[in-house]
Amino acid sequence: MKRDIIMCKQLGCDGVVIGILTPEGKVDIPRNKALVELAWPMGVTFHRAFDMTDDPIQALEDVIATGCERILTSGHRNTAVEGAALIAELVQKAGGRIAIMAGSGVRSTNIASLIQATGAQEFHTTAKAYTESGMIYRNPNVSMGGIPGVPEYGISQTQVAEVKHILEIATQTVV
């Protein structure tokens, strides 16, 4: 992780994403803080490892103590819609000390309600869709290194039009 952060700095990246937890599901403050310090002056986001912590309110305070500028979270649920109540609580408890970025399952169909329900001002989306390959013959005896259960004959791509639509809705929605 340290080598990656150094490389990102050398490449002129704006920021990096980290998230180290202890085996007990706590934020590893010393190790994360060391990465934040190494990354400076780049921004640092604490990723959805946050959603694997045992106590999200304590984890919020712990991430703030590391110096991260934002937390990416689905509110300890599979999607931000499911975790909206906790995301709203985190935004309130953060009190502007750190940004809370809602992510996982953010789409044009739910961004307006997420803004209203959570008070979050930052959102993360992949807006991906799977496109099936046009290949007809598929050799059942060969796997090309794909993950079991994940289709090999197609591609998952970000839908640019969907991202633009999400941005339009988000900028028109008043918190």
C-alpha positions in Angstrom: 0.0 0.0 0.0 2.9 2.4 0.8 4.5 1.7 -2.6 1.1 2.3 -4.3 0.7 5.6 -2.5 4.2 6.8 -3.4 3.5 5.8 -7.0 0.2 7.7 -7.0 2.0 10.8 -5.7 4.7 10.5 -8.4 1.9 10.2 -11.0 0.2 13.3 -9.8 -3.0 11.7 -8.5 -5.5 13.8 -6.6 -6.0 11.1 -3.9 -6.1 7.5 -2.8 -8.5 5.2 -1.0 -7.4 3.1 2.0 -9.0 1.1 4.8 -7.2 -1.1 7.3 -9.2 -2.8 10.0 -8.0 -4.9 13.0 -9.1 -8.5 13.2 -11.7 -7.4 15.8 -13.4 -5.1 13.2 -12.0 -1.8 14.5 -10.3 0.9 12.5 -6.6 0.4 12.8 -5.8 4.0 13.6 -2.0 3.9 13.7 -1.6 2.1 10.4 -4.2 4.2 8.6 -2.8 7.4 10.0 0.6 6.5 8.7 -0.8 6.0 5.2 -2.7 9.3 5.4 0.6 11.1 6.4 2.5 9.3 3.6 -0.2 10.4 1.1 -0.1 14.1 2.0 -0.9 16.4 0.2 -3.2 14.0 -1.7 -6.7 13.5 -0.4 -7.5 10.2 1.3 -10.8 8.4 1.4 -11.6 5.5 3.8 -13.3 2.9 1.7 -16.2 0.5 2.4 -14.0 -1.4 4.8 -15.9 1.0 7.1 -19.0 -1.1 6.5 -17.3 -4.1 8.0 -16.6 -2.4 11.4 -18.2 -3.6 14.6 -19.4 -0.1 15.7 -20.0 2.5 13.0 -20.2 5.5 15.3 -16.9 4.6 17.0 -15.5 3.9 13.6 -16.5 7.3 12.4 -14.5 8.9 15.2 -11.6 6.6 14.6 -11.5 7.4 10.8 -11.6 11.1 11.7 -8.6 10.6 14.0 -6.6 9.1 11.0 -6.9 12.3 9.1 -9.0 10.9 6.2 -11.1 13.5 4.4 -14.1 11.3 3.6 -15.7 7.9 4.3 -17.3 5.8 1.5 -20.1 3.9 3.1 -23.3 2.0 2.3 -24.4 2.5 5.9 -23.4 -1.0 7.0 -25.8 -2.5 4.5 -25.4 -3.9 1.0 -26.7 -0.7 -0.6 -26.8 3.0 0.3 -30.6 2.9 0.0 -30.8 0.1 2.6 -28.3 1.9 4.8 -29.7 5.4 4.4 -30.7 5.9 8.0 -27.2 5.2 9.3 -25.7 7.3 6.5 -27.9 10.2 7.7 -26.8 9.6 11.3 -23.1 9.6 10.2 -23.6 12.8 8.3 -25.1 14.4 11.4 -22.5 13.1 13.8 -19.6 14.0 11.5 -20.7 17.6 11.7 -18.6 18.7 8.8 -15.4 17.2 10.3 -15.3 14.6 7.5 -17.3 14.0 4.3 -19.7 11.0 4.2 -19.9 9.6 0.7 -22.9 7.3 0.1 -22.1 4.5 -2.2 -23.3 1.1 -3.5 -26.3 0.9 -5.6 -26.5 4.6 -6.3 -28.5 5.1 -9.5 -30.5 7.8 -11.3 -33.6 6.2 -9.9 -32.7 6.7 -6.3 -30.1 9.6 -6.1 -32.8 12.3 -5.3 -34.3 10.2 -2.5 -30.8 9.4 -1.1 -29.9 13.1 -1.0 -33.1 13.9 0.8 -32.9 10.9 3.2 -29.2 11.2 4.1 -28.1 14.8 3.8 -25.0 13.5 2.1 -23.4 15.7 -0.5 -21.1 13.2 -2.0 -22.1 10.0 -3.8 -20.2 7.1 -5.5 -21.6 5.1 -8.4 -20.2 2.6 -10.9 -23.4 2.7 -13.0 -22.3 -0.5 -14.6 -24.3 -2.8 -16.8 -23.4 -6.3 -18.1 -23.3 -6.7 -21.9 -23.4 -10.3 -23.1 -20.9 -11.3 -25.8 -22.0 -12.0 -29.3 -19.9 -15.2 -29.3 -22.1 -18.2 -30.0 -19.6 -21.1 -29.5 -18.5 -21.4 -25.8 -16.1 -24.2 -24.9 -17.4 -25.7 -21.7 -14.1 -27.4 -21.0 -12.0 -24.2 -20.7 -12.0 -21.3 -18.3 -10.0 -18.3 -19.1 -9.2 -17.4 -15.5 -12.5 -15.8 -14.7 -14.0 -16.0 -11.2 -16.3 -19.0 -10.7 -19.9 -17.9 -11.2 -18.9 -14.7 -13.0 -19.8 -14.8 -16.7 -16.8 -14.9 -19.0 -18.6 -14.2 -22.2 -19.4 -10.5 -21.8 -18.2 -7.3 -20.2 -19.3 -5.1 -17.4 -19.1 -1.4 -18.4 -19.8 1.9 -16.9 -22.8 3.5 -18.6 -21.7 7.1 -19.3 -25.2 8.3 -20.0 -26.4 6.9 -16.6 -23.6 8.7 -14.8 -24.5 12.0 -16.6 -28.1 11.5 -15.7 -27.2 10.9 -12.0 -25.2 14.1 -12.0 -28.1 16.1 -13.6 -30.5 14.8 -10.9 -28.0 15.4 -8.1 -27.3 19.0 -9.1 -31.1 19.7 -9.4 -32.0 18.2 -6.0 -32.1 20.6 -3.1 -31.1 19.2 0.2 
